[in-house]
Amino acid sequence: MSRSAPFPKFLTAWFETHWRSLLLLTLGVYLPLQAFAILALQIWKLEGGLTWEVPLMMAIHDMATATIDRTAELLTTLGSAKRVALIVIPIAFAFFRQKRWRSLIYLLTTLVGCVAINLAAKGFWHRVRPHLWDGYLTPQDFSFPSGHAMTSMAFAATFVLLTWGSRWIWLALPLGTVYVVAIGWTRLYLGVHYPSDILAGWMLAIAWAIGMSIVVKPHLVATTESTPNPVLEVSPQQTVEQSTDH
């Protein structure tokens, strides 16, 4: 009967295997959730924006022209859940046809879950939307956190993570960044969200997208050589763990 390795040796082997996941969990999940919690506590039962928010919104809106108005109203629709769904559905179908089950599960759970979290959070915080100027259609639901900010960030983060390590990351990362910032700008320019709504939406979406990537592991690929059941995809890290446990 083989004896188990001493705890220091086991701990060292375990940390060498999992340090990247721990770092990702800290930077990608814990810190964004901490930032969201700070914002949420600051706006709890607060009427109106934080002291710095309205001046920032007024500064952004000072550039208003008829052309920018039309551009902002057009761009902001690209961050809605319905518009994003029009893009996600054919991609999900392509993953299904290619039998990329992990990518499919990750895509759907991240984006659908993000919408559900946003609805629950708005219903909990009940923050009233700003109304600083007339002329724009103000949504009737609550403000915190921004649904457009969450949806756009979840959409961008999902495809950054799905393309991570491939040549497509150099396209997904800059395009995703521009897309997310543009949607956030439109919500502030149109006056339908406070900046803290945008930041909170971004933080929640980042935490959820990265958290789901840790759970689902969309980059793992099943092979008949690595497991007797090709439906179950086994991580190389699991193999290392098994070897260190004996």
Disulfide bonds with the S-S distance in Angstrom:
none
